Amino acid sequence: MTLSREMIETQLHDYTLRCEHAEKETDKLAACVQALEDGQMDLFTDDITDKEFINLINENKKLKYRISILKKSIASMGGERSTKPQDDIFSDHMCNILGQLEDIFRKAVLVAYPDVSDPVIQIQLSKHADYQCNAAMALAKILKKNPREVGEMIVKNVAPGPMIEKMDMSGPGFINIVLSQEFIRQQITNVIMNGVTPPPVTPKRVVIDFSSPNIAKEMHVGHLRSTIIGESLSRLLEFLGHDLLRLNHLGDWGTQFGMLIAHLQDNFPDFATKSPPIADLQAFYRESKKRFDEDGDFKKRAYEAVVKLQAHDPVHIKGWEEICTISKTEFQKVYERLGVRIIDRGESFYQSRMEALVKELDDAGFLEEDDGRKVMFADGAGIPLTIVKSDGGFTYDTSDMACIKNRIEEEKGDWLIYVTDAGQAQHFKSFLACAVRAGIYNPSVTRVDHVTFGVVLGEDKKKFKTRSGDTVRLVQLLDEGLQRSEEKLKEKERHKELTPEEFVKARDAVAYGCIKYADLCHDRSRDYIFSFDRMLDFRGNTAAYLLYALTRIRSIARTAGVNREEIVAEAKKKPIELDHEKEWKLARTILKLPDVLVRITDDLYLHPLCEYLYEVSTVFTEFYDNCYCIEKDETGKIVKINHCRLMLCEATAQVMEKCFAILGIETVDKM
Ligand SMILES: NC(=[NH2+])NCCC[C@H](N)C(=O)O
């Protein structure tokens, strides 16, 4: 068929028109896409007539609004406590169940009630189910609705997932949550295969300041507490994936060095070429202090020595270094015995930074004259800081101001932790308030925690002292711990069972473990009574008992002749089977660890971890008393091994070992 010219022209016209129209449409759509990307869809809604499209745009707006609410509420959860939502519950990460449930329920609430901002999602352990969500009651009040109705609405909007088996309502609107058995089995199997792995947490740069004794003075029990708590917090945060800088803020600068150097010059005139053999630096300190207080001439020389030291005179610096080395070597012995890792960065490090900072503060008009001193006030500081003394010297206040600036600006810390006795609370309050005023520290950007602790008391409930009334030297205290631990183990006739090497290992683990555990298992803000008798008790919530419990659990598989590799191989084949009620109870207890750890990052109290460790060991005992792992005949020959139960023993041991590792306690195979 041939087409007439006219027909062709008509068609061409028609096509051109259509093409023009299509081009316009394409341009419009391209602009829409661009606007969508730029978030400016409002500009176009008037031109668009397609109903479906308009609906989509509105839907999109709503979704965006929900996203912003979700983001806001996630942000308000506080950076560390909140873990990242876990996309794959069956990943290698151990799941922090409470945290993930909170996330799931927060999303459900926001889908059900998009207009609610910042809903409080309270999830807790439940007597009737595994967990329970209490969000409905508070929400019903805000929405002026029936709480059960709200609860049902939330339940309806919980996105389906592998974690929850079922939910039901009880009471005025509690949502009971039962975990999926499959999920529990999978998680336990994961622990057996991969060990205890951290839940997914957003990593931060943490600068932690702990131990921090003073040069030439005794490292006392207060510093011991700071060392134990700081080390344990560091281990926890490192395990959770944060990037840590552990600093020992030694008191290594200040006027006391004037008298120490002057005294050094008199007693060891050749100190610049030969290291002075000072065996007892405390005694040396006392002697020089005595001279300083009684001898005017000496005092004058001491002052001159400080000026020379601060002016970096090489001989004075050498003397200062010698004294610091003696002290640091002593401190290091304690750290080594306790397995503490820390970097020395004393107050002296901040000298040039203090000079620069004082100038900055002065230029900005923050400093005020007060009786020859330069002080700084701030809202909420309580007491002003002394930034410059009347003799021109700097103070503890000055060094902490320069130090916080360094940790935020140079070290790029987004979380600063200081572990000191509660007696320093005022000092911290003041310098933090001044740091805010000076624009160094912004609490909404940087998290700062002053982790305080109470006083160590003797069994007489008075300040912990030796019989002669002196402060207790840490090295001596640790020695006494070793001796007491040895006696205790011998009393239990362990030396007859263990090889000499095993015995020494057990003795050390029990001694240091007990000292640490006794400190960490108490609410740190309270004073605590130091008692070797109590901490070495093999019954109750003590390290001695728990370390022993762990060796017992480890010995079960040994008795069965099954090694770890075989248990792991078993787990790889298929997920653990659980049947007995006590098996399920133990499994559920094991899975609580990630939540315990994440919660500690809220307030940095470690005693809940000790309570949890004790709970695991008690629940294990219940399981062991009710469930045979190995069956023997009358002759004692093994006739049956329950491999799944051995797997459960393995998971229990893994969890206990992780707790011990975080608490800084060495474990042993036998004791
Ligand atoms: N940045 C700090 N202020 N850290 C704590 C230092 C503790 C001080 N050296 C003391 O023994 O009490």
The ligand as a MOL file (V3000), in Angstrom:
LIG
                    3D

  0  0  0     0  0            999 V3000
M  V30 BEGIN CTAB
M  V30 COUNTS 12 11 0 0 0
M  V30 BEGIN ATOM
M  V30 1 N 42.9450 15.0360 84.8920 0
M  V30 2 C 42.9480 14.7110 86.1540 0
M  V30 3 N 42.7090 15.6250 87.0590 0 CHG=1
M  V30 4 N 43.1400 13.4270 86.4920 0
M  V30 5 C 43.2070 12.9180 87.8140 0
M  V30 6 C 44.5000 13.1950 88.4970 0
M  V30 7 C 44.5580 12.6270 89.8820 0
M  V30 8 C 45.5770 13.2540 90.7980 0
M  V30 9 N 46.9090 13.0770 90.3240 0
M  V30 10 C 45.4220 12.6400 92.1920 0
M  V30 11 O 46.2500 11.9010 92.6310 0
M  V30 12 O 44.4400 12.8970 92.8500 0
M  V30 END ATOM
M  V30 BEGIN BOND
M  V30 1 1 1 2
M  V30 2 2 2 3
M  V30 3 1 2 4
M  V30 4 1 4 5
M  V30 5 1 5 6
M  V30 6 1 6 7
M  V30 7 1 7 8
M  V30 8 1 8 9
M  V30 9 1 8 10
M  V30 10 2 10 11
M  V30 11 1 10 12
M  V30 END BOND
M  V30 END CTAB
M  END
